[in-house]
Amino acid sequence: MIDTIKLNLIDVSIKKSAQLRVQPGLIDVHSGEIINEHDLFINEQGELIRGSKAYLNDPKFNLTIFPSHEADPDAGYHRLRKKKLLKVFTRDELLEEDFDDNYESNGIFVQASIPRLRSENNFKSLNAADEKQSLIFLEKQLREAGIKCNIWNSELSRIDSFANLKTDYSFYSYTPLFNLMQCSRKKAMEWDGETYLWKNGSQQLMCYDKELEIENKIKKKNKEHKIKFASGNIVRIENRYLKKRKIRDNLELIKLGDLYKNYDVLKDDFKNEISRNIFKYELPDIDLLTNDSIKNEMLIIKNIYSRNWFQKYLMLKGVQSIIKATDINSIFEVFESIESRSGIGMKKSRLKKMISEMKMILPENNQCSYKTNRELYNELKNKFFKEAA
């Protein structure tokens, strides 16, 4: 259910020997002035630690301390007090979705993938009881690093909820469908037909090829692929709340402990958000969106070629389908096995030209199956609601 979680730790005690690195402020060489250095924390021995930030990058979690307090002169600088905001913000500014105030960005934060805390990867979803055990493990790891806190009293700063769908076809077969979708008040982004993202300043919705993502990470680390997937086709759907305010407004939750007392609130919200944004269409709507997409492609071809435009359209769509089924070198090998040596060079040249032409004119379309967008959409929608139930 939950992948990444970011917590704003409250009532933290830090040992003098804590495994933290302190980043000092910048030095103006000309004047010798130290810039951007602040009071960060006071350790258990009463020592004030200053810098621009402090951090701990562990293989399982990341902890960062951003300046949110200052030493209290009334307590002999042995106690921290909340820093005063340098500006008085209007209500409209505070409600602005992209607004990032001290309450969002300053303090002591720990971020981790809950499934990865006690596993090599974040592929499998955990139930609420197993998630709690992972968070107890995180609290223990922090304590061993010299940072003591009651993790259940921490404030929720980010929550990523997810579902893995075992699909009938590869992720590429669904990309024409994702290309049709739009989410209200969210910017759409796409990377190489492998990831689709709809986002604003406080929320992200994602659909991506989970198996490919894990394989790419393993390749970067030069590790052996040890994961055995139940299906070779995994579509991951995520809802990410990136701000405290968004979590408070949508879930009406503030503390981590409150989340696990009201876990069904998160489950219901995840299902509702994905339904409201991604699976909001009825099947006739998908037919209309698909027809509009085909119409736009045909208009582009007709405007460019005029005469014999439909023949050209079918030819380019054919090239598009072939190049998605295999790579150009494999096509050349087929040429060499069935064609005389004298005819190969010209055919290779023509194919390269047509591929370049196709990529310039037609939008990316990775459909590899003979299913319609309506059928693919219906499959994903049914499997999501079954998984999220």
C-alpha distance (Angstrom), angle and dihedral (degrees) to the residues before:
residue distance angle dihedral
M1 . . .
I2 3.84 . .
D3 3.79 121.4 .
T4 3.82 113.5 165.4
I5 3.79 119.6 23.4
K6 3.80 127.2 -179.6
L7 3.80 119.1 -161.7
N8 3.79 131.2 -166.7
L9 3.82 101.7 -142.6
I10 3.81 116.9 -137.8
D11 3.85 129.1 -160.2
V12 3.80 94.5 12.4
S13 3.80 124.7 -178.3
I14 3.82 116.0 -158.0
K15 3.81 124.4 -162.8
K16 3.79 121.5 -137.0
S17 3.83 88.0 -120.0
A18 3.84 94.2 49.4
Q19 3.82 114.9 145.8
L20 3.80 92.7 -114.3
R21 3.76 131.3 132.8
V22 3.79 116.6 -147.2
Q23 3.78 118.0 -149.2
P24 3.81 109.6 -149.1
G25 3.75 124.6 -138.9
L26 3.81 122.5 -95.4
I27 3.79 119.1 -88.7
D28 3.79 121.6 -137.8
V29 3.82 99.8 -139.7
H30 3.80 92.7 -159.2
S31 3.81 97.3 53.0
G32 3.80 100.0 20.0
E33 3.81 88.6 -128.8
I34 3.80 118.3 149.6
I35 3.79 109.6 -131.5
N36 3.80 128.6 -158.7
E37 3.81 96.9 7.6
H38 3.80 117.1 143.1
D39 3.79 143.1 170.2
L40 3.82 104.0 -86.3
F41 3.81 107.5 173.9
I42 3.80 145.2 -34.1
N43 3.80 114.5 -123.0
E44 3.80 126.0 -139.2
Q45 3.82 90.0 -89.6
G46 3.80 90.3 59.0
E47 3.80 95.5 -108.4
L48 3.81 116.8 147.0
I49 3.82 112.3 -132.3
R50 3.80 116.7 -156.8
G51 3.80 132.5 -171.0
S52 3.80 142.6 107.3
K53 3.83 91.0 -82.1
A54 3.80 142.9 -27.6
Y55 3.79 125.5 -137.8
L56 3.79 148.0 174.5
N57 3.80 119.8 -155.8
D58 3.79 107.8 -163.5
P59 3.84 122.3 175.3
K60 3.82 88.0 -114.1
F61 3.82 102.7 37.2
N62 3.79 145.3 7.1
L63 3.81 123.8 -133.6
T64 3.80 123.5 -168.7
I65 3.80 131.5 -179.9
F66 3.80 114.3 -155.6
P67 3.82 119.8 -175.3
S68 3.80 110.6 -90.5
H69 3.81 100.9 139.4
E70 3.79 137.9 48.1
A71 3.78 132.3 -152.6
D72 3.82 112.1 -88.6
P73 3.84 110.0 -127.3
D74 3.80 89.6 -161.7
A75 3.82 88.7 64.1
G76 3.80 95.3 46.5
Y77 3.81 90.6 -99.3
H78 3.83 89.7 -71.0
R79 3.81 93.7 112.3
L80 3.80 132.3 53.1
R81 3.78 124.6 -133.0
K82 3.80 129.0 -167.6
K83 3.78 113.1 -84.8
K84 3.78 114.7 -117.8
L85 3.79 116.5 -117.6
L86 3.79 111.1 -109.7
K87 3.80 92.2 -142.0
V88 3.77 135.7 43.0
F89 3.80 107.5 -130.8
T90 3.77 125.4 -150.6
R91 3.79 120.6 -122.6
D92 3.83 90.5 -109.3
E93 3.81 90.9 54.1
L94 3.79 91.8 50.2
L95 3.80 91.0 50.9
E96 3.81 94.3 47.5
E97 3.82 107.6 117.2
D98 3.82 95.8 -136.0
F99 3.81 93.8 44.0
D100 3.82 111.5 119.9
D101 3.81 111.7 -165.9
N102 3.81 132.5 176.1
Y103 3.79 91.0 -89.9
E104 3.79 90.5 60.4
S105 3.80 101.8 39.7
N106 3.81 109.2 25.6
G107 3.79 127.4 73.9
I108 3.81 137.2 48.3
F109 3.80 112.4 -40.4
V110 3.78 132.6 -177.8
Q111 3.80 120.9 -169.7
A112 3.80 127.3 -170.8
S113 3.78 144.0 152.1
I114 3.81 104.0 -113.1
P115 3.85 95.0 -149.7
R116 3.84 90.4 48.7
L117 3.82 94.8 52.1
R118 3.80 90.6 82.9
S119 3.80 100.9 15.4
E120 3.81 139.3 55.4
N121 3.79 94.2 -111.0
N122 3.80 144.6 13.3
F123 3.80 97.1 -116.0
K124 3.80 102.4 111.1
S125 3.78 123.7 65.5
L126 3.82 116.9 -128.4
N127 3.78 128.0 -147.0
A128 3.81 120.4 -120.5
A129 3.82 94.3 -95.5
D130 3.83 92.9 52.2
E131 3.81 91.0 45.8
K132 3.82 89.6 54.9
Q133 3.81 90.2 51.7
S134 3.81 89.5 51.7
L135 3.81 90.9 51.1
I136 3.81 90.7 49.7
F137 3.81 85.9 53.3
L138 3.84 89.3 51.4
E139 3.81 91.4 51.5
K140 3.82 88.8 51.3
Q141 3.82 91.9 49.3
L142 3.80 90.3 51.2
R143 3.81 90.7 50.1
E144 3.81 90.8 51.0
A145 3.81 88.0 51.9
G146 3.83 89.5 55.4
I147 3.81 98.0 -99.6
K148 3.81 114.8 116.8
C149 3.79 122.8 -169.0
N150 3.79 144.0 137.2
I151 3.79 98.5 -106.3
W152 3.82 92.8 -164.6
N153 3.81 89.4 61.9
S154 3.83 92.1 55.6
E155 3.80 120.5 110.6
L156 3.80 122.1 -113.7
S157 3.79 110.6 -113.3
R158 3.82 101.7 163.3
I159 3.82 135.2 8.2
D160 3.82 126.3 -175.7
S161 3.82 113.8 -166.1
F162 3.81 120.7 -170.5
A163 3.79 148.5 175.9
N164 3.81 128.2 -159.4
L165 3.80 115.0 -141.4
K166 3.82 119.6 -158.8
T167 3.78 100.0 -145.3
D168 3.80 132.8 -163.5
Y169 3.79 93.4 -125.0
S170 3.79 139.0 30.4
F171 3.79 119.6 -80.3
Y172 3.81 91.1 -103.6
S173 3.79 90.4 65.2
Y174 3.81 89.9 64.8
T175 3.80 98.6 46.5
P176 3.84 95.2 92.7
L177 3.80 86.1 56.5
F178 3.82 93.7 49.4
N179 3.80 89.4 48.2
L180 3.81 88.8 61.5
M181 3.80 96.0 52.4
Q182 3.78 126.0 97.0
C183 3.81 129.2 -176.9
S184 3.79 122.5 -148.9
R185 3.83 114.8 -104.1
K186 3.81 92.4 -3.6
K187 3.78 130.2 110.8
A188 3.81 114.9 -125.5
M189 3.83 121.1 -135.0
E190 3.82 132.8 175.3
W191 3.82 134.1 -169.3
D192 3.83 120.1 -157.5
G193 3.80 93.3 -43.9
E194 3.83 89.0 -69.2
T195 3.83 102.0 94.0
Y196 3.79 133.6 30.2
L197 3.80 119.7 -166.8
W198 3.79 131.9 -176.1
K199 3.79 112.7 -173.7
N200 3.76 151.8 160.8
G201 3.81 130.5 178.5
S202 3.79 96.1 -74.4
Q203 3.82 106.0 27.8
Q204 3.80 140.9 39.0
L205 3.81 130.1 -168.6
M206 3.80 117.5 -164.0
C207 3.80 140.2 -174.7
Y208 3.79 116.3 -175.6
D209 3.78 147.5 149.0
K210 3.82 101.4 -90.5
E211 3.78 97.8 -173.6
L212 3.81 91.8 51.0
E213 3.82 90.8 48.2
I214 3.82 91.9 54.0
E215 3.81 92.0 44.8
N216 3.82 91.2 51.7
K217 3.82 91.4 50.3
I218 3.80 90.7 49.9
K219 3.81 91.5 49.7
K220 3.81 90.9 52.0
K221 3.81 89.8 53.9
N222 3.82 92.2 42.5
K223 3.80 90.8 -125.8
E224 3.78 129.2 148.1
H225 3.82 115.9 -100.8
K226 3.83 102.5 -113.7
I227 3.79 99.0 163.7
K228 3.78 118.3 107.1
F229 3.79 109.6 -159.8
A230 3.80 119.3 -150.4
S231 3.79 85.9 -139.2
G232 3.77 131.2 20.6
N233 3.80 89.4 -137.5
I234 3.82 115.4 67.4
V235 3.80 122.9 165.2
R236 3.81 111.4 -169.1
I237 3.82 117.6 -154.3
E238 3.81 118.2 -166.9
N239 3.78 138.4 -177.7
R240 3.80 113.6 -161.4
Y241 3.80 124.3 -166.2
L242 3.80 105.5 -163.8
K243 3.81 102.4 -179.0
K244 3.79 137.3 57.6
R245 3.77 89.4 -131.4
K246 3.83 92.7 54.0
I247 3.81 91.2 50.4
R248 3.79 91.0 48.0
D249 3.81 93.6 47.5
N250 3.83 97.4 45.1
L251 3.81 102.2 32.5
E252 3.81 100.4 22.7
L253 3.80 87.8 -135.7
I254 3.80 129.9 128.0
K255 3.82 109.6 165.1
L256 3.81 128.0 56.3
G257 3.79 89.2 -128.5
D258 3.81 90.1 56.7
L259 3.81 90.2 54.3
Y260 3.80 93.2 60.0
K261 3.80 91.9 45.2
N262 3.83 88.6 54.7
Y263 3.81 102.6 30.9
D264 3.81 94.0 144.8
V265 3.81 87.9 63.7
L266 3.82 89.3 64.7
K267 3.82 93.0 44.5
D268 3.80 92.8 50.5
D269 3.79 92.7 44.6
F270 3.82 92.3 50.9
K271 3.79 91.6 51.7
N272 3.81 91.7 46.3
E273 3.82 95.3 47.6
I274 3.81 94.0 50.3
S275 3.80 90.8 43.9
R276 3.81 92.8 48.2
N277 3.82 95.3 47.0
I278 3.82 110.7 25.3
F279 3.80 107.1 19.2
K280 3.78 95.7 37.3
Y281 3.81 95.0 113.4
E282 3.78 128.4 96.2
L283 3.81 116.3 -138.6
P284 3.85 94.2 -103.1
D285 3.83 87.7 54.6
I286 3.81 89.9 57.6
D287 3.81 89.9 51.6
L288 3.81 90.6 52.8
L289 3.81 93.5 47.3
T290 3.82 90.5 48.9
N291 3.81 92.1 49.6
D292 3.80 90.2 50.0
S293 3.81 90.4 52.0
I294 3.83 92.6 50.8
K295 3.79 90.7 45.8
N296 3.81 91.7 53.4
E297 3.80 91.2 50.6
M298 3.80 91.8 50.0
L299 3.81 92.3 48.5
I300 3.81 90.5 52.5
I301 3.82 91.9 51.3
K302 3.81 92.9 44.5
N303 3.82 92.4 50.9
I304 3.80 91.7 50.7
Y305 3.81 101.8 41.8
S306 3.83 105.7 20.4
R307 3.82 96.6 177.9
N308 3.82 115.2 63.8
W309 3.81 89.1 -1.0
F310 3.84 94.3 148.9
Q311 3.80 92.2 53.9
K312 3.81 88.6 50.2
Y313 3.81 90.7 48.4
L314 3.83 92.1 53.8
M315 3.80 90.7 46.2
L316 3.82 94.2 51.9
K317 3.81 92.5 44.7
G318 3.81 88.2 51.9
V319 3.81 91.1 52.2
Q320 3.81 88.9 47.4
S321 3.82 91.9 54.1
I322 3.81 94.1 46.3
I323 3.79 94.9 48.7
K324 3.81 90.2 51.4
A325 3.79 91.7 52.0
T326 3.80 94.9 52.3
D327 3.83 142.4 -7.4
I328 3.77 127.5 -90.3
N329 3.83 94.4 -108.6
S330 3.80 90.6 57.4
I331 3.80 89.3 52.4
F332 3.81 89.7 51.3
E333 3.82 89.8 51.9
V334 3.81 89.2 54.3
F335 3.84 89.4 50.7
E336 3.79 90.6 53.0
S337 3.81 92.6 50.0
I338 3.83 95.9 52.8
E339 3.80 105.9 23.8
S340 3.79 132.5 70.6
R341 3.78 116.8 -108.8
S342 3.81 92.4 -110.0
G343 3.82 94.3 60.4
I344 3.81 99.6 45.1
G345 3.80 100.1 79.1
M346 3.80 95.4 54.6
K347 3.82 93.1 45.6
K348 3.81 91.4 50.8
S349 3.79 90.4 50.1
R350 3.83 92.6 49.0
L351 3.79 92.7 47.9
K352 3.83 92.8 49.9
K353 3.80 89.6 50.1
M354 3.82 92.4 49.4
I355 3.82 92.2 47.9
S356 3.81 90.6 52.1
E357 3.79 89.9 47.0
M358 3.80 92.1 48.9
K359 3.83 93.4 49.9
M360 3.80 91.4 50.2
I361 3.80 96.6 48.3
L362 3.81 108.8 30.5
P363 3.80 124.1 57.7
E364 3.78 116.8 -120.0
N365 3.78 112.0 -74.9
N366 3.78 119.4 174.7
Q367 3.79 102.3 176.2
C368 3.79 108.7 147.2
S369 3.78 101.2 168.6
Y370 3.77 133.8 68.4
K371 3.80 92.5 -122.3
T372 3.78 118.8 115.9
N373 3.81 121.6 -120.7
R374 3.81 87.4 -108.9
E375 3.83 91.5 57.3
L376 3.81 93.5 44.3
Y377 3.79 92.1 48.5
N378 3.80 92.1 48.7
E379 3.81 90.5 50.6
L380 3.83 93.5 51.4
K381 3.79 93.6 44.1
N382 3.82 94.4 50.6
K383 3.80 93.0 45.4
F384 3.81 92.5 48.4
F385 3.80 94.5 53.1
K386 3.81 90.2 46.3
E387 3.82 91.0 51.0
A388 3.82 94.3 43.7
A389 3.80 95.3 46.5
